[in-house]
Amino acid sequence: MSTSSERPFRHPEKRNRPDSPIQRKPAWIRVKAPVSRAFQETRDVIRDNRLVTVCEEAACPNIGECWAKKHATMMIMGDICTRACAFCNVATGKPAPLNSLEPFNVAAAVEKLGLEHVVITSVDRDDLADGGAAHFASVIEAIRTRAPQTTIEVLTPDFKDKTGAVEVVVRARPDVFNHNLETVPRLYSSIRPGARYFTSLELLSRVKALDPAMFTKSGIMVGLGETREEVSQVMDDMRAADVGFLTIGQYLQPTPKHAPIDRFVTLDEFESYARLARGKGFLMVSSTPLTRSSYHAGDDFARMRAAREERLLGQGGGVDR
């Protein structure tokens, strides 16, 4: 299986974007090449089960660190997306039919790696009647059967607002329901043209309405031209939707065909965003240049659960989940 960096784009919107030279990264965002034995072992498990990971497909800068710790984010429903977001390195085109064995293969890999926490994400599958919601549920159920002690986090698409899709995933009871807003509303038309900001907000709000005890999570990239005021408003919108966990990371341009970086956000600014978010009431905040949705997800989930228990005890309420 080739990585996305080796595979050509398959969507005219991406192919026809003018080239934007990739800026040299500052020292604080550079990472070492993966060379450890544990990294190779994780890669072997992924290959043996014929799985796709967002770690490879999205050219994540943290792959060396995460795979060395035997952490991997599984990307289900294939490696071809039906959308062409300007920030994303996943190939776009016509996807293949769903693999009915994939839930079992994912569960086998989770068990083999001994994962305490797993993140399951997917490409957008607008070609499917439910956007792939039932497949998400099947993967969750397979993991519960094969590795019952593993906590499960899903990072879903918006399902194109398809009726009943969110309900199917929530009924499968993942421990964390994540859906990223990605950027501020003003930049959606250029950065995330296939999605709608308020549709994504409504999805997050719907999850909490269906299961108030479920942990919800969302994230944005910075360095795309957003202002601090716009980021602050997104935080307010997330809190209005009762999102508990916020991630903020530096956007990195995958290829010259993708959206250019407006600027590299400084370490002090990331810490300032973290203070701002904590002040707005988020249970958990991860705000660093290398933060990604699934980066340190297991450790962060444990801290988020502890933070909610502490908050509930402080309010005189019971502890749930």
N, C-alpha and C positions, 0 to 999 in steps of 0.2 A: 504493500500500500504506500503510495507516495504521499508526501505532506503537501499542504496547500501551497506552500511556497514554490513547489515544483510543478504545480498544475496551472494551466492557463485559465484566465477568466472565461466564462461561458455565457456572459450576458452582455448585449450591446451597450447598455448604459455604462457598464464598467469599462469595456474596451474603448469606448469613444471619449472617456474623460481625458482632458489634456493632462499631460504629465506634470507633476509637481515634485521638484527635487526633494529628497528626504533629508531633513536636517540632521546634523550631527547631534547625538544625544549628550546631555551634560553628564558629568561623572556620577551623579547621584542616581542615575537611572540605568546604568550599565550593569549587565549581569554576566556571570561566568558561563562558559559553554558546559553542557552536561557531559560528565565523564565517569560518574560513579558506577560501581557494580549494581547498586540498588536501582539506579536509573535504567540500566540495561534489563534487569529482572522485571521491572514494571512494564517496559516496552514489550518484552517477550509475552507477558500475560495478555496484554492488549492485542498483540498480533495473533496469538494462539486462539483467541476467542473471536477474532475477526471483527473487532470493535473499532469505532471511530471515537476520537477524543477531541474536545474543543481545544485542548492544550496544543495539539498539532495543527488542527484546521484553522484556528484563529491566530496561529503564530504567537502564542502567549510567551512573554519574556520570563515567566516564572517556571517554565516546564522543568528545567534542571533541578531546581530546589524541590518542587512538588513531587516529581517522579522519584527522586532520591529518597523521599520519605514515604514512597508508595501511596501517594495521593494522586488521583486522576479524575478529571471531570468527563464523564461519558456523554457523548453526543449521539442521540438516537435518531432513528428515521432517515439514516443516510448521511451523505456528505455533500449533497447538492441542495441549495436553498432556493425557494421560489421568489425571493426578493433580492434586491441589489443595493443594500445600504452602503453609503459612501465610506464608512469606517471599517467595514468588516472584510476579513480576508477569506471567508468561506466562499467556495465556488457557487455560482448562480446558474440555474438552468432548469431542465425538466428532470425531476427526481425519479428514481426507480421505485417500484412497488415496495411496500413495507415488508420487512423480513419477519415472518412469524416466529422465528427462533431467537430473535434479538433479545427479548426479555429474559430468556433462560441463559443466554450467553453473557449478558450484563451481570445477572445474579451470580453466575459461576465465577466471573472475574472479581466481583466484590468479595466473594468468599475466599478465593485464592489469595487475594492481596491482603485479606484480613482487615478490611477497612472498618473503622469505627464510625465514619461519617462519609457519605458519598453524595456527590452532586450530579444530578441528571439533567442535561439540557438537550436542546434539539435545534435542528434547522427549522425555518418556517416551512410549513407544508400547507399552503393555501389551496393546494389541489385536492386535499382530503375534506370530506364532508364535515368532520368535527375538528379539523386542523391538527389531528393527531392526538387529541385528548385521551381517547381510549387506549392508545398505545402507551402513553405516559402511565396510565393506571395499570396496565399489564406489567410494565417494568417494575413499578412500585410493589405490586403484589408478588412478583417473582423474587424480588430481593427480600421481602418480608418472610417468604417461605424458606429461602436458602440461607439467609444471613439475618435472622430475627433481631440480633443485638445491634445491627447497623442502623444509625439514624440517617434519614433520607431527606435531601434538599432537592427541590426541583427548580429549575430556571426555565420558565416557559416562554414561548412567544405569546402574542396577544390573541392567537387563535382567530384572527380577523373578525373578532366580536361574534363568533358563531354561537347560536343559541344552545345553551346547555353544556358547552365545552368546559368551562371553568368548574361547573358543578361535578363533572365526571372526575376531574383531577382531585378536587377537594374531598370527594367521597373516598378516594383511595388513601387519604390521610397521610400525606407526607409530613415530615416534622417541620419543614420550612418551605414556604411558597415564595419564590423569588421571581420577579418580573422587572426588568430594567427599563427605566425611562430614557436612559442613554444620554440625553442632552436637554437643553432648555427649549421651550416651545418655539422660540423664534428661529431656531436652527433646524427644525424638523424637515422643512421642505428640501433642504440641501443635504442633510446628514442622514435622515431616516424617512425618506419620501414615501415608503410603503406603509407607514404607520401613522397613527394619530395620537397626540399627547393625551387628550382627555379620554380616549378609549383605554389607554394603558392605565391611567389613574382609576378609571371605573373598574377595571379588572381587579386591581389591588383592593379597592374598597369592597368589591363583591366577595372576594375571598374572606375578608373579615366578617362580612354580614352572614355568610354561610357557616363559618366556624370562628367565632370570636377568640377561641383559644389558640388558633393556628398562628405561628410566627410568620410574619411577612417581611419581605426584604426587597430593596430596590437600589439601583445604582446609576451614577452618571459618570461620564468622562469630562474632563476639563482640558483646556488648551485648544479648544475649537473656535474660540472667539466670543464665548459667553462672558457676561459681566458678573461681578460679585452679587449685585442686586438680583440678577436673574437666578443665580444659584440659590440664593436665600429664598426666593419665591418658590422654587421647586421643592426645597425642604419643607416650606409651609404646606404646599399641596400634598406632599407625601404624608405629613403628620395629620392633615385633614382626612386622609384615607386610612389613618391608623397604621401606617408602616412603622415597624419597630427597629429595623436595621438598615442603615444607609452605608453604601460604599461609594467612594470618590477616588478615581484614579486618573493618571495622565493618559491622554490619548496618544497613541503611537501610530504613525502612518505606516501601514504594512508594505505598500508599494507606491511607486510614483503615480499610479492610476487612481489611488484613493485620495480622500480629502486631505489637504495639507494641514500641518500643524500650525496653528496661529502663534502659539508660544509654549515654552516649557514653564509650567507653574512651579514656583519655588517651594522648598520644604517648609518655609515659614507660612506660606499661604495655605498649604495643605493642613498644617496644624491649626491655623486660624479657622478654616472651614470646619475642622473637627470640633473646636470649641463652640462655634456657632451652632452646629447641629446638636451637640449635647445640651446646649441651652434651650433648644426647641423641644427637647423631651424624647429624643430617640433612645431606645434601650441600648443600642450598640452602634458604634460608628467606626468605620475603617477608612481613613483618609491619608493616603500616601501615594507617591508617584507610581509605585508598582502594584497598588491595590487593584484586584480584579474580583469579579463576583464570587469566584470559588477559592480565592487565595486565603489560606488559613481558615477555610470555612468551618471545619470541625471544631477547632479551638474557639473560634468566634461564636459558634452556636452554643457551646457550653457556657461561655461567658454571658451570652444574651439570656439564656435560660436562667442562670443564676441572678442576673440583674432583675429579671421580671419577678422572680421569687422574692428577692429583697424588697422590691417596690410594693408587691402585694402585702407582704408582712408589715411593711411600714404603714400601709393604709388600713391594716387590721383585717385584710381579707384572707381567703384561703389560697393555697398554692395549687395551681393546675399544671399538669404535664411536667 
